[in-house]
Structures are given as C-alpha cells and as structure tokens.
Amino acid sequence: MGKFDKLDTMCPVSRQTGLAAAMNAVEAIVEAVEDGLLEDFASLEATVGDESAGLVKDVSDALAAPIAGTATLDETKKIITIPFNVVPYNATGLLPIDIKPNFTISTDGEAYSALGGSDQLSIGGLFVQITLDAALSTATNTIKIEADTLVSALGTPNAEIITNNLDAS
C-alpha cells in the first residue's frame, strides 16, 4: 500500500480524482529532482505521463482549468461530444447526474433550457458526452456548462463554457 492510498479510501472526491495517484506522482517527481535525475523540463514531461492516454504530460496541465475544444454532433444528431484540454472531473459530486443541471442546451443559440430527464451525461478521459433522448433538428444548437462544474486533477475549476454551434439541420 502506498503512502497516499488512504486518501482514496477516506474521501469520495479523492477517489474520483485519483488524488492518491496524483500525490504519488508528485512525490516521485520531487524525489527525482532532489536526486538530480531530472535535468530539465523536457525530461520532466517524459517522466510525468502520456498525453494521448489522457494523463497529465506537462506540470502546467495539472493546474490548468478545463477548457472545451470543438464540440461535435454524431450522425444520429443525438450524441454531443465535447473534448477538453485536460481530463475534466465532476466538481460537485461523484456521479455525472450530480452536475447534469449545470449543463443546459439551446436550440436557437440564445435561450437555454435544462437537459431532458432521459438525456444522459457521461465524463470519460478527455471528453464529456451528452446523449439526448430526442435528435436535434435546428442549425443553431449550443451547450452551456456553468462555471465551477468541472475541475482539473488538482481542482482548478472551469469558467462558463458555451460550445461552438452544432448544426443538426
């Protein structure tokens, strides 16, 4: 058992964010710096992780707030995928349903309303995915995510996010 493993068993937020793993990684980096094993930041990036696997690659990534990239709509016009610059975590609870009220949808680009009761929200890797019960049909669909809904691995919250336009016409 690692030095920080008790964090994950004692704290629900810690379990979700993998705080013990993050603390172990930070401790390993500090030890490597103290031992003179890291000569520069390039070697630190190689030590920390693999960005393609959704892991923190640059130390600044762990501090960065979740920022949305270009959202996409699948061919069924029901699944919206929102990529992020860092792995986003639920800021208020353990389950995506805890933050579902913080995600609203606009079909006219102006007025936002709550997601439907049958609409689903999932968070995984570098993505948030919204699966709608009914297909979108307008050309001006956007998703709004309230500020402080998502956090980075070290707890930096997002600012309000409004996705790019999702044309379903």
Helices and strands as residue ranges (DSSP letters): H 5-10, H 12-17, H 19-34, H 41-48, G 51-53, H 59-63, E 72-73, E 79-83, E 89-90, G 96-98, G 100-102, E 103-106, E 113-114, E 120-124, E 127-131, E 142-145, E 150-151, E 161-162
